[in-house]
Amino acid sequence: MDFSIWGKVKEAKLRYLEQNEDPRKSPYVPIEVAESWIRSKNYGVDPYKSVQAHQLSPKEKIVLAERKEMLIQTAVPLMKKYLSLLSASGYTMLLTDERGVILFIEGDKEKVPEEEFGTIVSEDVTGTNAHTLCAILRKPVQFIGPYNYCIHLDENIVSSTPIFDQYGDLIGTLTIYQLFAEKDIYNMQAHSLGWITSMAYAIENQLKLKQANEELSLSNGTLEATLAVVEGGLITLDKRGMTAHINNEGCRILGITQEETLGEHFTKYLQNDKITGILKDGKAVSNHEIIIDNGETEKQYVMSIYPIVPQDTCNINDKLNGIVIHLSRIENIKKLVNDWRGASATYSFEDIQGKDPLFLKIVGIARQYSKLYANVLIHGESGTGKELFAQAIHNASCPEGPFISINCSAMPRNLIESELFGYEGGAFTGAERKGRPGLIELANEGTLFLDEIGDMPLEIQPVLLRVLEEKKVMRVGGKKYIPVSFRVISASNKNLNIMVQEKTFREDLYYRLAVFKLQIPPLRKRPDDIISLAQFFIKGTSQKVGRKMPVLSKAAQKVIKEYAWPGNVRQLENSMVYAVSLTQGDVIGAEDLPDDITNPITPENSRLFSSVMSLREMEITAIKNALEQTNQNIANAANILGLGKSTLYKKLKEYHLEY
Ligand SMILES: Nc1ncnc2c1ncn2[C@@H]1O[C@H](COP(=O)(O)OP(=O)(O)OP(=O)(O)O)[C@@H](O)[C@H]1O
């Protein structure tokens, strides 16, 4: 820099200030400086006033301190260090933000105006100065005193350099200035621009490093947080199969701690061919069923494995960096399946109506049973409410678990085994490719309700017994056992004790099922409940169809009280639905009740019907004959009868016929 022009610049500035002579025409004034003088004049800056800086408001200062925290923390220690190294006095260093607001000032304070954090020293306030010009030009500048717009700064020499962030955005300026009168000026000033540009460079590098570290720790934190909330176990292995990461759920599933797994080969805690496979061929595995023994229990999980490959890789075999294993509880999937197939219990103990003392005692016993996780056998005539009790017990003990109901009499014999136990892919002709879990597997952690258990085929009984004893099930055609835990509630209207004596039901299975027994009394044995139950059903039906609840006439009450109700509560419910639908007015008369209730077949009047067979009897006889002729073949019998197979099953159930 040529310091001999000092006086020439001073003169040019005075001519501009006093005679308004265009400074751009002076050969001694750089064009950027001349233009800045013109802007300063237009801003109304007074060049003869020594202190004219403004302060930010206290609130603005707080915001600024937060915004520039990282820059201040990085730059200030460096500035202090450089200043302490300078033996000569008379130096001042200034750090500003990109708008020209002071962030830090340090040095020979006696010789510079008293400025502090938050002071605005921008071009529009203090006129042309080195740091604002360097910010405008986005490059280092060196200033001789008279370049400054204000006269009182004429004796300074200043070097300013911009500071950029990692994205190339201007975030501040670094300035060093000294008084012209100081000794050794040529020598020192020649170096000062070099000092501050290298300092700014060092600040920028440190900032980049800090920012990169911050981003890394943010992304690490995000990853950790994500892995912690992800449902299921997550394990990351490197390409050699060594464990790089495992989340808490993963540890819980495997029954191990992070310390035991990290850096260890996966085979130490999880033996699986699929994992070995993907480490070799890099091919993802999705939804593979797996059984894991965590040292205490064996549980079923669904495992998916994903290869980790660089984003730009097409051929994963060459560049597998590692794999991510995801383990989720199979119960989540089963729950979904059960929700879809409506495998849940709707009734609870509150839904069981009745005030008969004997009946209430049974409800109390059932409540006790629900607290103990043991199998229950419910005996009672058809329609007495056996399933209602089963659902209530289930809901009182494990409402979250599935309630899988199986009607043993309605299930086709040839399908019962695969329905109950499931099957592996290709186990038999017509089996699905991937196989299917059975109802017992789906009942895991819930209740398996075996309705009409007396109709469970004898050949299936030992298999069911084994499942109940060993608490594990093997699918048809399968090779491995799947652990299961469920409560069996079975129901029967047949006397299983007699069936055991007649050897049509296995004794060992009977004792497994009948840990607790419930005997539901028929409706005729609790006459006090008949009218209240009838009214309960009338009310429910009227509400459903949105009409006023009709009253049960005295005559109707007499009829239903005297009737024997062979179909029990179900028959009473159906009769009340019928009566509500038939009644036009507000009263249900005896004539509104179904015929079989008002004119029951009694020993006295049965003679009238003896020569004529009822439709029901005719159907039963026809079905029996067809089954006999076809050697119990349902498909052929249905063919002979001109019925669909499912209709025939329904009728067999309805008439309680064996096949
Ligand atoms: N005490 C009761 N309170 C209210 N409703 C009842 C009661 N008992 C039975 N019901 C109703 O009667 C109908 C038949 O009950 P449920 O199906 O439980 O009988 P079940 O003994 O299992 O019959 P089945 O032996 O024919 O399978 C259901 O609609 C049930 O809600």
PDBQT file of the ligand as one rigid body, heavy atoms in Angstrom, charges set to zero:
ROOT
HETATM    1  N1  LIG A 701     -78.160 -64.608  31.556  1.00  0.00    +0.000 N 
HETATM    2  C1  LIG A 701     -78.251 -64.060  30.354  1.00  0.00    +0.000 A 
HETATM    3  N2  LIG A 701     -78.403 -62.728  30.221  1.00  0.00    +0.000 NA
HETATM    4  C2  LIG A 701     -78.510 -62.168  29.022  1.00  0.00    +0.000 A 
HETATM    5  N3  LIG A 701     -78.468 -62.834  27.868  1.00  0.00    +0.000 NA
HETATM    6  C3  LIG A 701     -78.320 -64.156  27.926  1.00  0.00    +0.000 A 
HETATM    7  C4  LIG A 701     -78.179 -64.837  29.146  1.00  0.00    +0.000 A 
HETATM    8  N4  LIG A 701     -78.031 -66.139  28.895  1.00  0.00    +0.000 NA
HETATM    9  C5  LIG A 701     -78.052 -66.277  27.571  1.00  0.00    +0.000 A 
HETATM   10  N5  LIG A 701     -78.220 -65.088  26.967  1.00  0.00    +0.000 N 
HETATM   11  C6  LIG A 701     -78.326 -64.828  25.520  1.00  0.00    +0.000 C 
HETATM   12  O1  LIG A 701     -78.897 -65.995  24.948  1.00  0.00    +0.000 OA
HETATM   13  C7  LIG A 701     -78.298 -66.302  23.706  1.00  0.00    +0.000 C 
HETATM   14  C8  LIG A 701     -77.694 -67.698  23.748  1.00  0.00    +0.000 C 
HETATM   15  O2  LIG A 701     -76.581 -67.723  24.624  1.00  0.00    +0.000 OA
HETATM   16  P1  LIG A 701     -75.273 -68.560  24.315  1.00  0.00    +0.000 P 
HETATM   17  O3  LIG A 701     -74.992 -68.597  22.861  1.00  0.00    +0.000 OA
HETATM   18  O4  LIG A 701     -74.230 -68.085  25.212  1.00  0.00    +0.000 OA
HETATM   19  O5  LIG A 701     -75.780 -69.980  24.762  1.00  0.00    +0.000 OA
HETATM   20  P2  LIG A 701     -75.046 -71.373  24.639  1.00  0.00    +0.000 P 
HETATM   21  O6  LIG A 701     -75.366 -72.122  25.860  1.00  0.00    +0.000 OA
HETATM   22  O7  LIG A 701     -73.619 -71.162  24.325  1.00  0.00    +0.000 OA
HETATM   23  O8  LIG A 701     -75.776 -71.996  23.389  1.00  0.00    +0.000 OA
HETATM   24  P3  LIG A 701     -75.353 -73.276  22.479  1.00  0.00    +0.000 P 
HETATM   25  O9  LIG A 701     -75.173 -74.423  23.406  1.00  0.00    +0.000 OA
HETATM   26  O10 LIG A 701     -76.487 -73.458  21.569  1.00  0.00    +0.000 OA
HETATM   27  O11 LIG A 701     -74.103 -72.860  21.802  1.00  0.00    +0.000 OA
HETATM   28  C9  LIG A 701     -77.258 -65.247  23.461  1.00  0.00    +0.000 C 
HETATM   29  O12 LIG A 701     -77.817 -64.226  22.627  1.00  0.00    +0.000 OA
HETATM   30  C10 LIG A 701     -76.990 -64.704  24.841  1.00  0.00    +0.000 C 
HETATM   31  O13 LIG A 701     -76.583 -63.374  24.774  1.00  0.00    +0.000 OA
ENDROOT
TORSDOF 0
